[in-house]
Amino acid sequence: MNNKLNQQGVFITAEIHIKDEVPLAQGIAAVRQFCVDMNSEPGCSLAMALQNKTNPKQFVFWERYNDQAAFDAHFAADHTQAFIKSALTDLKQAFDYQLLTTEG
């Protein structure tokens, strides 16, 4: 496992849906490119999309950033703003978690 993944950081889980009017292939291409772009960000150690097996327009993103500054930079990044402005998807829900450690 990537050493960064078992360290504290900002862990994000987000559910998105490709809009009904958007062709599936176009939406998938956008999601794939967005993951490539996120993984190239300094401070992002994981960005992956999981596709729902029964509803192929539904995705869950798993993301990990080294710290809050890296996560904030993610939202300011040109590719993030372009993905949002493309309006190909709807954000259904998002969660910000922390790593559970064995230390009390």
C-alpha positions in Angstrom: 0.0 0.0 0.0 1.1 3.5 -0.8 2.8 4.8 2.5 0.8 8.1 2.2 -2.5 6.2 2.3 -2.0 5.0 5.8 -1.1 8.4 7.2 -3.4 11.2 8.3 -4.6 13.6 5.6 -7.9 14.7 4.1 -10.0 11.7 2.9 -12.9 12.5 0.6 -15.7 10.2 -0.6 -18.0 11.8 -3.1 -21.0 10.4 -5.1 -21.7 11.8 -8.5 -24.1 11.0 -11.2 -23.7 11.6 -14.9 -26.7 13.6 -15.9 -29.5 11.7 -17.8 -29.1 13.9 -20.9 -25.3 13.3 -21.1 -24.2 10.3 -23.2 -22.6 7.6 -21.0 -19.4 7.5 -23.1 -18.9 11.3 -22.8 -19.5 11.2 -19.0 -17.1 8.3 -18.5 -14.4 10.0 -20.5 -14.8 13.2 -18.4 -14.6 11.2 -15.1 -11.5 9.3 -16.3 -9.8 12.5 -17.3 -10.7 14.1 -14.1 -9.1 11.3 -12.1 -5.9 11.6 -14.2 -5.9 15.3 -13.5 -6.5 14.9 -9.8 -3.7 12.3 -9.5 -1.3 14.8 -11.1 -2.0 17.3 -8.4 0.8 17.9 -5.8 -0.6 16.7 -2.5 -3.1 14.2 -3.9 -2.0 10.7 -3.2 -5.2 9.0 -4.4 -8.0 9.8 -6.8 -10.1 7.0 -8.2 -13.6 6.5 -9.5 -15.7 3.5 -8.7 -18.6 2.8 -11.2 -21.9 1.4 -10.0 -22.4 -2.1 -11.6 -26.2 -1.7 -12.0 -26.3 2.1 -12.7 -23.3 2.9 -14.9 -23.9 6.7 -14.6 -23.3 6.6 -10.9 -19.8 6.9 -9.5 -18.1 7.2 -6.1 -14.8 9.1 -6.0 -12.2 8.1 -3.4 -9.6 10.8 -2.8 -6.8 11.5 -0.4 -4.9 14.7 0.0 -1.9 15.3 2.2 -3.5 18.2 4.0 -6.2 20.8 3.9 -4.1 23.1 1.8 -3.7 20.4 -0.9 -7.5 19.8 -0.9 -8.2 23.5 -1.1 -5.7 23.7 -4.1 -7.7 20.9 -5.7 -10.8 23.0 -5.8 -8.9 26.0 -7.2 -7.2 23.9 -9.9 -8.2 24.7 -13.5 -9.2 21.1 -14.2 -11.5 21.0 -11.2 -13.2 24.2 -12.2 -13.5 23.0 -15.8 -15.1 19.7 -14.6 -17.6 21.5 -12.4 -18.4 24.0 -15.2 -18.9 21.2 -17.7 -22.1 20.4 -15.9 -21.9 16.8 -17.1 -22.5 15.4 -13.6 -24.4 16.2 -10.4 -22.8 15.9 -7.0 -25.1 13.8 -4.9 -23.2 13.7 -1.6 -19.7 14.1 -0.2 -18.0 13.1 3.0 -14.8 14.3 4.6 -13.2 11.6 6.9 -10.1 11.1 8.9 -8.0 8.0 9.3 -8.8 5.8 12.3 -5.6 5.0 14.0 -4.7 2.3 16.5 -3.6 5.0 18.9 -6.0 6.2 21.6 
